[in-house]
Amino acid sequence: MLFNLFKKIKFIIPILLVIISPLINAQIVLAYYEVSSRCVPLSNSSSGETSNYLVSFILNNHTTPLSTIVIQFCSNSPLTNEPCDLPIGMNTTASVLNKEIGNSGFVLDNTTNGTLLLSRGASIPNGQLNYYQFINITNPTYNGEYFARVMTFATADTSAPDIEYGGFAIAITPSLTINTAVPPYISFCLAVTIPNLSCSEMDGDSLDLGDLQTYSSNSGSYQFLVASNSPTGYSVSVYGTTLTSGNYTIPALSTPSPPQYGVSQFGINLVANTQPDVGENPVGDGSSQPTANYGIANEFTFNNGDVVAADSHNSAYTRYTNSAMVSISKAQPAGVYSTTLTYIAVANF
């Protein structure tokens, strides 16, 4: 009796990244929610003077427990993903939490100049307007604008991802008009792994699925992270070919189909699967989802130029996990099969 040796086929996908933005391409790390109705009136807006600060805002996440609120004063930017420079002359270390209305029960830690840290036991927040009055804060010693940032956390560990965020503009001059503009942007990154919804922590630029056999399907995953402040959302498309080795190919599935052992086929999807056990559903902004053909569990497809993910609204970061599945028949010629996939993210401004 002859023993059939299965042909071994190695599958490698180098991943390229292409970003298209009509005006600005920038990485801006966004939390899931943004606090609303933000305001920071001062009892004394003169430079270098002692003042009371009344920080007010509404929380919009009413499901995640709230343990910590961080209020940070910066001279350079209200954006939480940028470095914070302490306003010249400002001092918050003598401040006292004089009043709290709304979500209450906090204790103030003001040991870090420029940062007010409010902490309590974690509990579900309500949606009423919050007021936190701090007395004995020394204003910056210059006239002009500076900023405050507010971030909320589910635990006392502020190194964890924040729940909500928001920025405030403050003026140290009796009559100052502050104008600002939010530039349009799309932020996108692609790698084998992107933990913690942060492009700064991504790792890997190729996917190796190893040797293929006819009695099973091989699979693996890679991820991309996308966000845009476009009011009409964004779309992410994939470009490339199926797996090839010289003149030999592994046919791509043109319509969503389940894996078939012993049949040469290639496809991807962007959801969690059980057959094979690979992938993950999107994590992050709940309105962002894969498109219909790429959002069916246990079914895979691939067509050059397909839109694989989209959102019709502005959205915070969403992480998509792309699962690649490949099977072969006994007649598939041996070789090293590979393809290059290029992903293009476009904001709908």
C-alpha positions in Angstrom: 0.0 0.0 0.0 1.3 3.4 -0.9 1.3 6.2 1.8 0.2 9.5 0.5 2.4 12.4 1.7 0.5 15.5 2.1 2.0 18.5 0.4 3.1 21.2 2.9 2.2 24.7 2.1 3.3 27.7 4.0 1.1 30.8 4.1 2.5 34.3 4.8 0.5 37.5 4.6 2.7 40.7 4.8 0.5 43.5 5.9 0.7 47.0 4.4 -0.9 50.0 5.9 -2.4 52.8 3.8 -4.2 55.8 5.3 -6.2 58.3 3.3 -7.5 61.5 5.0 -8.8 64.5 3.1 -7.1 67.0 5.4 -5.3 65.6 8.4 -3.9 62.2 9.4 -3.3 62.0 13.1 -3.5 59.6 16.0 -5.9 60.7 18.6 -6.7 58.3 21.3 -10.4 58.6 22.2 -12.3 57.1 25.2 -15.6 55.4 24.7 -17.7 58.4 26.0 -17.2 62.2 26.2 -18.5 64.1 29.2 -21.0 66.9 28.2 -22.1 70.3 29.5 -18.5 71.1 30.6 -17.8 74.3 32.4 -15.1 75.7 34.8 -16.0 79.2 36.1 -13.5 80.9 38.4 -14.3 83.2 41.3 -11.2 85.3 40.4 -9.9 85.3 36.8 -6.8 87.5 37.5 -3.3 86.1 37.0 -1.5 84.9 40.1 -4.5 85.3 42.4 -6.1 82.7 44.6 -9.4 81.5 43.1 -12.2 79.0 43.6 -12.7 76.6 40.6 -16.2 75.1 40.1 -15.8 72.2 37.7 -19.1 70.9 36.3 -20.0 68.3 33.7 -22.5 65.4 32.9 -21.4 61.8 32.7 -22.9 59.8 29.8 -21.8 56.3 30.8 -24.3 55.0 33.3 -23.3 51.3 33.2 -19.6 51.2 34.2 -18.8 51.7 37.8 -17.1 55.1 38.6 -14.2 55.1 41.1 -11.9 57.9 40.1 -12.1 61.4 38.5 -8.9 63.1 37.4 -8.9 66.8 36.6 -5.7 68.0 35.1 -4.6 71.6 34.2 -2.4 72.1 31.2 -1.0 75.1 29.3 -0.7 73.5 25.9 -3.7 71.3 25.0 -7.1 69.9 26.3 -6.6 66.6 24.5 -6.0 63.7 26.8 -3.6 61.9 24.4 -1.1 64.7 24.4 1.6 65.7 27.0 0.4 68.1 29.6 2.5 71.2 30.5 1.7 72.8 33.9 0.6 76.4 33.5 3.3 78.7 34.7 2.7 79.8 38.3 -0.4 77.7 38.8 -0.5 75.8 42.1 -3.2 73.3 43.2 -1.5 71.6 46.1 -3.3 73.8 48.7 -6.7 73.2 47.2 -9.6 71.8 49.2 -12.7 70.0 47.8 -15.3 72.3 49.3 -18.5 71.1 47.7 -19.7 68.2 45.5 -23.1 67.8 44.0 -24.3 64.9 41.8 -22.0 61.9 41.9 -20.4 62.4 45.4 -18.5 60.7 48.2 -15.1 61.5 46.8 -11.8 62.2 48.6 -9.3 64.7 47.1 -5.7 63.9 46.5 -3.9 67.1 45.4 -0.3 66.0 46.0 0.6 66.4 42.3 0.6 70.0 41.3 -1.8 70.6 38.5 -3.7 67.4 39.1 -6.8 67.0 41.2 -7.6 63.3 41.9 -11.0 62.4 43.3 -11.5 58.8 44.5 -14.2 56.7 46.1 -15.5 53.2 46.2 -16.6 52.1 42.7 -20.4 52.6 42.1 -22.6 53.2 39.1 -22.8 56.9 38.3 -26.0 58.8 37.6 -26.6 61.2 34.7 -27.3 64.4 36.7 -25.1 67.5 36.4 -22.0 67.2 38.7 -20.5 70.2 40.5 -17.1 70.0 42.3 -15.9 73.2 43.9 -12.2 73.5 44.7 -11.0 76.4 46.8 -7.4 77.8 47.3 -6.1 77.3 43.8 -3.5 79.8 42.6 -4.1 80.9 39.1 -1.3 81.0 36.4 0.9 84.1 36.5 0.2 85.1 32.9 -2.8 86.4 31.1 -4.1 84.1 28.4 -5.8 80.7 27.9 -5.0 77.4 29.5 -6.9 74.1 29.7 -8.4 71.5 31.9 -8.9 67.9 31.2 -11.3 65.5 33.0 -11.0 61.7 32.8 -13.0 59.1 34.7 -11.9 55.5 35.7 -13.5 52.4 37.0 -10.7 51.8 39.5 -8.2 53.7 41.5 -5.5 52.7 38.9 -5.5 55.7 36.5 -3.1 53.8 34.2 -6.1 51.7 33.0 -8.1 52.9 30.0 -10.4 55.9 30.9 -14.2 55.6 30.7 -15.0 59.2 29.8 -13.0 62.2 28.9 -13.5 65.9 28.1 -11.6 69.1 27.7 -12.2 72.7 29.0 -10.8 76.1 27.9 -10.1 78.6 30.7 -9.0 82.3 30.4 -6.9 84.3 32.8 -8.0 87.7 31.6 -11.2 89.7 32.4 -12.3 89.9 28.8 -10.8 87.3 26.5 -12.6 85.7 23.5 -11.5 82.1 22.9 -12.0 80.6 19.5 -11.2 77.0 18.7 -11.6 74.5 15.9 -11.7 70.8 15.8 -9.8 69.6 12.7 -11.2 66.7 10.7 -9.1 63.5 11.1 -9.0 59.8 10.7 -6.7 57.6 12.8 -5.8 54.1 11.6 -3.2 51.5 12.3 -2.8 47.8 11.4 -0.7 45.0 13.0 -0.9 41.4 14.1 -1.9 42.5 17.6 -3.1 45.9 18.9 -3.8 45.6 22.7 -5.5 48.2 24.8 -7.0 50.2 21.8 -3.7 52.0 21.4 -1.7 52.3 18.2 1.4 52.9 20.2 1.4 49.3 21.4 0.8 47.5 18.1 3.1 44.6 17.2 3.8 42.4 14.1 3.5 43.0 10.4 3.2 39.5 8.9 1.0 36.4 9.6 2.4 32.9 9.2 -0.2 30.1 9.1 2.4 27.3 8.9 2.1 24.0 7.0 -1.3 23.1 5.5 -2.9 19.6 5.5 -6.0 18.4 3.6 -7.8 17.2 6.7 -8.1 20.6 8.4 -8.2 24.3 7.8 -5.5 26.6 9.0 -6.3 30.0 10.4 -4.8 33.1 12.1 -5.8 36.7 12.9 -4.5 40.2 12.7 -6.1 43.5 13.8 -6.7 47.1 12.8 -7.8 50.1 14.9 -9.8 53.0 13.4 -11.5 56.2 14.6 -12.7 59.4 13.0 -14.6 62.5 14.0 -16.3 62.7 10.6 -20.1 63.2 11.2 -20.8 60.8 8.4 -18.3 58.1 9.5 -15.6 56.1 7.6 -15.0 53.0 5.6 -12.2 50.5 5.5 -11.4 48.5 2.3 -9.1 45.6 1.6 -7.1 45.2 -1.6 -4.9 42.3 -2.8 -5.1 38.9 -4.3 -5.7 35.4 -3.1 -2.7 33.2 -2.1 -0.3 32.4 -4.9 2.9 30.4 -5.4 4.3 31.2 -8.8 1.5 30.4 -11.3 -0.4 28.3 -8.7 -3.3 29.8 -6.6 -5.6 28.9 -3.8 -9.0 30.1 -4.9 -10.7 32.9 -2.9 -14.2 32.5 -1.7 -16.3 35.0 -3.6 -19.3 34.7 -1.3 -19.4 34.0 2.4 -18.9 30.3 2.9 -18.0 27.9 5.7 -14.6 26.1 5.6 -14.5 22.7 3.7 -11.7 20.3 4.5 -10.0 19.0 1.4 -11.1 21.9 -0.8 -8.7 24.7 -1.8 -10.1 27.9 -0.5 -9.1 31.2 1.1 -11.2 33.9 2.9 -11.4 36.3 5.8 -14.0 37.7 8.2 -14.0 40.2 11.1 -15.9 38.4 13.8 -15.5 35.6 16.4 -15.6 32.1 15.0 -15.9 28.6 16.4 -15.2 26.6 13.2 -12.3 27.2 13.2 -11.8 28.7 16.7 -10.3 32.1 15.7 -11.1 35.8 15.8 -12.9 38.3 18.0 -15.9 40.6 17.6 -15.2 44.3 17.3 -14.1 46.0 20.5 -14.7 49.7 21.2 -17.3 52.0 19.8 -20.5 50.0 19.5 -21.8 51.6 16.3 -18.8 50.4 14.3 -19.3 47.0 12.7 -18.0 44.8 9.9 -19.9 45.0 6.6 -22.5 42.2 5.9 -20.3 39.7 4.0 -17.5 40.0 6.5 -19.6 39.8 9.7 -20.9 36.2 9.5 -19.4 33.8 12.1 -17.9 30.7 10.6 -18.2 32.0 7.1 -15.3 33.5 5.1 -14.9 35.5 1.8 -12.4 37.7 0.0 -12.9 40.0 -2.9 -10.3 42.6 -4.0 -11.6 46.1 -3.1 -14.4 45.1 -0.7 -15.4 47.4 2.1 -14.9 45.2 5.2 -15.8 47.7 8.0 -17.7 51.0 8.2 -19.5 53.5 10.4 -22.0 56.1 9.4 -21.3 58.4 12.4 -18.3 59.9 14.1 -16.8 57.2 16.3 -14.2 56.5 19.0 -11.5 53.8 18.4 -12.8 50.4 17.3 -10.5 47.4 17.1 -11.4 44.9 14.4 -9.9 41.4 14.4 -9.5 40.0 10.9 -9.4 36.2 10.7 -7.8 34.5 7.7 -8.8 30.9 6.8 -7.2 28.6 4.2 -7.8 25.0 3.2 -6.2 22.9 0.5 -7.1 19.9 -1.6 -4.9 16.9 -2.3 -4.3 18.2 -5.8 -3.0 21.6 -4.6 0.6 21.9 -5.9 3.3 22.3 -3.2 4.9 25.7 -2.6 5.2 28.7 -0.4 1.9 30.6 -0.9 1.6 34.2 0.0 -0.2 37.5 -0.6 0.0 41.1 0.4 -3.1 42.7 1.7 -3.4 46.5 1.7 -6.1 48.2 3.9 -7.3 51.7 3.1 -9.3 53.8 5.6 -11.3 56.7 4.3 -13.2 59.3 6.3 -16.5 60.4 4.8 -16.0 64.2 5.1 
